[in-house]
Amino acid sequence: MSVFDDVLGDSDSFSEKSFGPQEGFAGILIAASACDGHCSDEEVRGAMKILGRMTLYSRLSEQNFGSMMDRLMGVLKKGGPEKLIQKSVPAVPPELRETVFVNACDVVLADGVVEDDEKEFIDQMMRQLEIDEDRAKTIIKVMVYKNKG
C-alpha cells in the first residue's frame, strides 16, 4: 500500500464502484476499440462520435464526461478489455443492448480491418448481451455495408 493510498484512500476502490448505464455503454465501446491490443485513432474517434450524439450523454458536463472516460481508461489500463467488459455489460439496460452491440460493431469496423481478436470480441458481446445469433449476423452485415468504401 502506498502513502498516497493512506491519505487518498485505496486507489482501486474508485474503479471498483459499479458502473451506471452511461459508463457501461461507453465501456463497451472503449473495450471494442482496444480488444485487438491497441486503440487505432479511427476506432477512438468513432467511439467518441457515437457517444457525443447520444441523448444518454447529453446531460453530462464536459468535466463529468472526461471524468467518466478517465475512470473507464483506468479500468482498461489496469485490467484490460476483459475487466472493462466484465464491469460494463451488467450496467447496460436491456433496451440498449442491441444499440451498444451495433455501435461496438461500428467501432471494430472503423479502421477497415477486422482482426481475429475483434471477431472474438464481437462473438463474446453477442453472447453476453444476449443478442440472437441471426439478429447479430444481420446487424454485422448492415454495419459492413455502412463501413464499406
Phi, psi and omega in degrees: 000139182273158173300323177299320179298323178297321183276314186266349185097163181300124184295333180284338184295326179295314182285345181275348176300146182291155180274151169264179182303321181296315180291321180299312180297309181296323180300320178294320179292322177294317177298322178298322181286341183250359189294342179262012176097352177207155178254110177286155178302319180298318181293317180294315178300319179299315179297316181295322179295317178300310182295323183295336182259002182270140178294337178303332183251001187295333181268356179279131174290162178302321180294316180293322177298315179298318178296319178298315180295322177299317180297315179297317179294327176296316177296317179299314182295319183281322188238359180077178180302328181299314180294320179298318178294317180303321180276333187276314187305312181297339183275346181278120180297150182308323182289350179249004184293315176294322180299315180291326177296313178304312183289328175295319176299317179300317179296315180299323182278353188300324183269003175084357181232132177246105181277167181302320178299322180290322176298316178297320179299313180297319176300317179297317179297320179302313181292311185291327178274358178060048176267128177303138185300318178296320177297317179299319179298319178296315179300313182297317178302314180298317181291327175296315176300316182300321185265004180287142174081000000 
